[in-house]
């Protein structure tokens, strides 16, 4: 693979993984917080960005590849299942000002 192709693949993986993660996290946030306002749900999605998730999963590139691999093997259902298993404590909004920063910073 040429350098240009490798860079294109990384960019593609980054874009696809970000889109899959945002969709999955948004769906799970709604599932876990049916009464929450759109603003609170948006906070959950923004907190669980790929940059924050890779603290748990290793490098961003490895995380992106893993997410795409999960999608290839089982679709969005598999992606959502894995994210829910790993980050379910983060998906519930709280009434106080701190949503999930305690979990992510520990």
C-alpha positions as CSV (number, residue, x, y, z in Angstrom):
1,X,0.0,0.0,0.0
2,X,1.4,3.4,-0.9
3,X,1.8,6.2,1.5
4,X,-1.1,8.1,-0.1
5,X,-3.4,5.0,0.0
6,X,-2.5,4.4,3.7
7,X,-3.4,8.0,4.6
8,X,-6.6,7.8,2.7
9,X,-7.5,4.5,4.5
10,X,-6.7,6.1,7.9
11,X,-8.9,9.1,7.0
12,X,-11.7,6.8,5.8
13,X,-11.5,4.7,9.0
14,X,-11.5,7.9,11.1
15,X,-14.6,9.3,9.4
16,X,-16.5,5.9,9.4
17,X,-15.6,5.1,13.1
18,X,-16.7,8.5,14.2
19,X,-20.0,8.3,12.4
20,X,-20.7,4.8,13.8
21,X,-19.7,5.7,17.3
22,X,-21.9,8.9,17.3
23,X,-24.9,7.0,16.0
24,X,-24.5,4.1,18.5
25,X,-23.9,6.4,21.5
26,X,-26.8,8.6,20.6
27,X,-29.1,5.6,20.2
28,X,-27.9,4.1,23.5
29,X,-28.1,7.4,25.3
30,X,-31.8,7.7,24.3
31,X,-32.4,4.1,25.4
32,X,-30.9,4.7,28.8
33,X,-32.4,8.1,29.3
34,X,-35.8,8.2,27.6
35,X,-36.9,11.2,29.7
36,X,-33.7,13.3,29.1
37,X,-33.7,16.5,27.1
38,X,-31.9,16.7,23.8
39,X,-29.2,18.9,25.4
40,X,-28.4,16.3,28.1
41,X,-28.3,13.6,25.5
42,X,-26.0,15.7,23.3
43,X,-23.7,16.0,26.4
44,X,-23.4,12.3,26.7
45,X,-22.5,11.9,23.0
46,X,-20.0,14.7,23.1
47,X,-18.3,13.3,26.2
48,X,-17.8,9.9,24.6
49,X,-15.8,11.0,21.6
50,X,-13.2,8.8,20.1
51,X,-10.5,10.9,21.8
52,X,-11.9,10.0,25.2
53,X,-12.7,6.4,24.4
54,X,-9.2,5.6,23.2
55,X,-7.9,6.2,26.8
56,X,-9.6,2.9,27.5
57,X,-9.0,1.2,24.2
58,X,-5.5,2.2,23.2
59,X,-4.6,4.3,20.2
60,X,-7.3,6.1,18.2
61,X,-6.2,4.2,15.0
62,X,-6.5,0.8,16.7
63,X,-9.9,1.8,18.1
64,X,-11.1,3.0,14.7
65,X,-10.0,-0.3,13.1
66,X,-11.7,-2.3,15.9
67,X,-15.0,-0.4,15.5
68,X,-15.0,-1.0,11.8
69,X,-14.2,-4.7,12.3
70,X,-17.1,-5.0,14.7
71,X,-19.4,-3.3,12.2
72,X,-18.2,-5.6,9.4
73,X,-18.8,-8.7,11.5
74,X,-22.2,-7.8,13.0
75,X,-23.4,-4.4,11.9
76,X,-24.6,-1.6,14.1
77,X,-26.2,-4.0,16.5
78,X,-22.8,-5.5,17.3
79,X,-21.2,-2.0,17.6
80,X,-24.0,-0.9,20.0
81,X,-23.8,-4.1,22.0
82,X,-20.0,-3.7,22.6
83,X,-20.2,0.0,23.4
84,X,-23.1,-0.6,25.8
85,X,-21.1,-3.3,27.6
86,X,-18.1,-1.2,27.9
87,X,-19.6,2.2,28.6
88,X,-23.0,1.7,30.1
89,X,-22.2,3.6,33.3
90,X,-21.4,6.6,31.1
91,X,-24.6,6.5,29.2
92,X,-26.9,7.6,32.0
93,X,-27.3,11.3,32.5
94,X,-27.3,12.7,36.0
95,X,-29.2,15.6,37.5
96,X,-26.1,17.3,38.8
97,X,-23.6,19.1,36.6
98,X,-21.2,16.2,36.1
99,X,-22.4,13.7,33.6
100,X,-19.7,11.2,33.0
101,X,-16.4,13.0,33.6
102,X,-15.9,11.1,36.8
103,X,-16.0,7.8,35.0
104,X,-13.8,8.9,32.1
105,X,-11.1,10.5,34.3
106,X,-10.7,7.6,36.6
